[in-house]
Amino acid sequence: MIFLTRISISILLLFNLASMAFGQSKTVLIAYYSKDGHTAKMAQSVYKGASEVEGVEVLIKPIDSVSTELLLNADAIILGSPVYNANVAPEMQAFINSWPFENEPLKDKLGAAFVTSGGTSAGEELVQLNILHSMMIFGMLVAGGPEWTQPFGASSFSSEAPFDNEEYESLYLQKGEKLGKRIAELVLKID
């Protein structure tokens, strides 16, 4: 009888330790739409930065692969869109519009944004803010990048000289990494 009790206690302790470890794990979902590959490349950099943070599971998916269940189970959602005439890509807006609204299932989840644009002053900050505003409608908590140079998230430019070269691309991808890392660190602070 004493032997069984010790085994039972050991099993309970293991179960509690596993539950505690599982309960502390947070999920960051990076969901993006990319037509020409620029936004997908930025999404990879955001993923890289978020993956550096221990205790966080990071998922990266194009929006057409994101189920409602996956969205609802994420603790943080980072959205990426190309800039279309100073607007969110229609596919991204349709994705956001499909989110469940009743009973506020996304309330208090952490949100962030990144965008890719052909050039500067083409609406990249407007699109970042539109994404963040949409998240706020769902009751989400939103965050920008870690520095004043990226207050609304991360962005990149692909077609306008002199910003269309490898040196600038590296800088943009670093900003994506910093955004991903910041959101992963922040999500661990939210209970």
C-alpha positions in Angstrom: 0.0 0.0 0.0 2.8 2.4 0.9 4.5 1.5 -2.4 1.3 2.4 -4.4 1.0 5.7 -2.5 4.6 6.7 -3.4 4.0 5.8 -7.0 0.7 7.8 -7.0 2.4 10.8 -5.5 5.3 10.6 -8.0 2.8 10.5 -10.9 0.9 13.4 -9.5 4.1 15.4 -9.1 5.1 14.7 -12.7 1.7 15.6 -13.9 1.8 18.9 -12.0 5.2 19.7 -13.3 4.1 19.0 -16.9 1.0 21.0 -16.4 3.0 24.0 -15.0 5.4 23.8 -17.9 2.6 23.5 -20.5 0.6 26.3 -18.9 3.6 28.7 -19.2 4.1 28.1 -22.9 2.7 30.9 -25.1 1.9 30.8 -28.8 2.8 33.5 -31.2 1.0 33.2 -34.6 2.5 35.0 -37.6 -0.1 35.2 -40.3 0.7 36.9 -43.6 -0.5 37.5 -47.2 2.2 37.7 -49.8 1.7 38.0 -53.6 5.3 38.6 -54.7 7.2 37.0 -51.8 8.3 40.3 -50.1 5.9 39.9 -47.2 6.7 36.2 -46.9 10.4 37.1 -46.6 9.6 39.7 -43.9 7.4 37.1 -42.1 10.4 34.8 -41.9 12.4 37.5 -40.3 9.7 38.1 -37.7 9.6 34.3 -37.1 13.3 34.3 -36.6 13.2 37.0 -34.0 10.3 35.5 -32.1 11.9 32.0 -32.2 14.8 33.3 -30.2 12.7 33.7 -27.1 12.4 30.6 -24.9 9.0 29.5 -23.6 7.2 30.6 -26.8 5.9 28.4 -29.6 6.0 30.4 -32.9 3.8 29.4 -35.8 4.1 31.0 -39.2 1.3 30.6 -41.8 -0.1 32.3 -44.9 -3.6 33.6 -44.0 -5.3 31.0 -46.2 -3.8 28.3 -43.9 -5.0 29.9 -40.6 -8.0 28.2 -39.1 -10.3 29.9 -36.6 -9.1 27.4 -33.9 -5.5 28.3 -34.5 -6.3 32.0 -34.3 -8.3 31.6 -31.1 -5.5 29.5 -29.5 -2.8 32.0 -30.2 -1.7 34.3 -27.4 -0.2 36.8 -29.8 -1.1 37.5 -33.4 1.3 39.3 -35.8 -0.2 40.1 -39.2 1.8 40.9 -42.3 0.4 42.5 -45.5 1.7 44.2 -48.6 0.7 47.8 -49.1 -1.9 48.3 -51.9 -2.4 51.9 -52.7 -2.0 52.9 -49.0 -4.4 50.1 -48.0 -4.2 46.6 -46.5 -4.3 43.9 -49.2 -7.9 42.9 -49.9 -7.1 39.3 -48.9 -5.8 40.4 -45.5 -8.8 42.6 -44.9 -11.1 39.7 -45.8 -9.1 37.5 -43.4 -9.6 40.1 -40.5 -13.2 40.5 -41.4 -13.7 36.7 -41.0 -12.5 36.7 -37.4 -15.2 35.8 -34.8 -16.5 38.8 -33.0 -19.4 37.7 -30.7 -18.4 37.2 -27.1 -15.0 38.9 -27.8 -12.9 35.7 -28.1 -9.8 37.7 -29.2 -10.0 40.2 -26.3 -6.7 40.8 -24.5 -4.6 38.8 -27.0 -1.4 40.7 -28.1 -1.3 42.0 -31.7 1.3 43.5 -33.9 1.8 44.3 -37.6 4.4 44.4 -40.4 4.1 45.5 -44.0 6.0 45.6 -47.2 5.8 48.4 -49.7 7.2 49.3 -53.1 8.6 52.6 -51.8 8.7 55.1 -49.0 5.6 57.2 -48.4 3.5 54.7 -50.2 1.2 54.2 -47.2 3.2 51.7 -45.1 2.4 53.4 -41.8 -1.2 53.8 -42.7 -1.5 50.1 -43.4 0.3 49.2 -40.1 -2.2 51.5 -38.2 -5.2 50.0 -40.1 -4.1 46.5 -39.0 -3.6 47.7 -35.4 -6.9 49.6 -35.4 -8.7 46.4 -36.6 -7.1 44.5 -33.8 -8.3 47.1 -31.3 -11.9 46.7 -32.5 -11.6 43.0 -31.4 -10.3 44.1 -28.0 -6.7 43.1 -28.6 -3.7 44.8 -27.0 -1.4 46.1 -29.7 2.3 46.8 -29.7 4.8 48.3 -32.1 8.5 47.7 -32.5 11.1 48.1 -29.8 12.5 51.4 -31.0 11.2 54.8 -32.0 12.3 54.0 -35.6 9.6 51.4 -35.9 6.8 52.6 -33.6 4.0 50.8 -35.6 5.7 47.5 -36.2 8.1 46.7 -39.1 8.1 47.6 -42.7 10.3 47.3 -45.8 10.5 48.8 -49.3 11.4 46.8 -52.4 11.3 49.0 -55.5 12.4 52.5 -54.7 16.1 53.4 -55.1 18.3 53.6 -53.0 16.2 51.4 -50.7 16.1 48.5 -53.2 19.4 46.9 -52.4 20.8 44.2 -50.1 22.1 46.6 -47.5 18.7 48.1 -46.9 17.0 44.7 -47.2 19.2 43.5 -44.4 18.1 46.5 -42.3 14.4 45.8 -42.9 14.8 42.2 -42.0 16.5 43.1 -38.8 13.5 45.3 -37.9 11.3 42.3 -38.6 13.4 40.2 -36.2 13.3 42.9 -33.5 9.5 43.1 -33.8 9.1 39.3 -33.5 11.4 39.2 -30.5 9.6 42.0 -28.8 6.2 40.5 -29.2 7.4 37.1 -28.0 9.0 38.7 -24.9 5.8 40.7 -24.2 3.5 37.8 -24.6 5.4 36.0 -21.8 4.6 39.0 -19.5 0.9 38.8 -20.1 -1.1 36.4 -17.8 
